[in-house]
């Protein structure tokens, strides 16, 4: 029998009701905002970091990918852990850990010390998405999940936007690129304590699975499922491909947008941060908010309609991002307008990713499935994107009249070649998933209602 977090019925104390859905969503959003703020900090102040440690673009890509690689590897066991213990505990302690390592990044003075701090941030942040994705899926039914998860994922553009708008200014004001890392850690500790106090609903509480819902913390033998069982769900293959493609594009833009604005378009650190904030922050807000409403409306028609709508949006992202990255030095407006449109359409996908997994995976296996999704997406996309773009940038830098010209042209060309292609791969993955998502959902509901 599943073990509940609440006291047994014989206890004189009444069982505490779950925390309100709106409160939990709001609190987890703030944690996610801090997640992406801390994650974006090195990208915003990348040029000062590069100068201090004497790095080339390949080494910069490795630095960015080390964070993602560790997050991917840690995400699978931490996702499975969240299927066995309270998800609020996994998310809250993860938030505390990554905040501590963010502060360490502002204190450690050697490159390898800073490198190790980013690895620690990756471990902490890898716990957050699988645990919170499963938790939110038990607070909202399928036809409302895209909107709920899009509001949660607003932490991505809001946190990134705040990082782009504030990190450069803080670095200039304190005359050190380390200052934003120290300041960012403080609210993380506060929010972590609040997340640890969340009272969870039962697993499967929002799913039409009869009376077979499991308790908030199933014992080790019940939760998680095996990797083989998860990979029997055919639509997971398309979702894994889509998440890898999306993350390749998103991390390549997130890592190298500020440097290309400084090198190729000649903007200052603060100016590049402002423009980058528009491209990845403002458009992200619009894309996630509108995408959540659009995809929930599609989900009311059929399970596969939500997936096809996300695929169409990703295809549009490939076209518009290509048009934006082709902009020459005298056409900064073209980069801003079209890359913003591409980023807007691409981020709509994030409002579909977790809800689609929740549609086809049993409640007691969702954190593990999300851990697998994030692991593969981060390994192939998030880690591969910065490294491949950095290596391609260095390889294409030859032939320019000066080192600065070489660096500028190499990076711009590398982004132009890779980002649109990655969005196209993500669109293909969602189309593949759309072919089997209906059957996988029906099989999940049938299995959940089987005694």
Helices and strands as residue ranges (DSSP letters): H 21-44, H 46-53, H 57-82, H 87-107, H 111-137, H 142-173, H 179-195, H 227-230, H 235-263, H 269-277, I 278-282, H 283-301, H 303-325, H 332-347, H 350-360, G 363-365, H 366-377, I 378-383, H 384-396, H 403-434, H 437-448
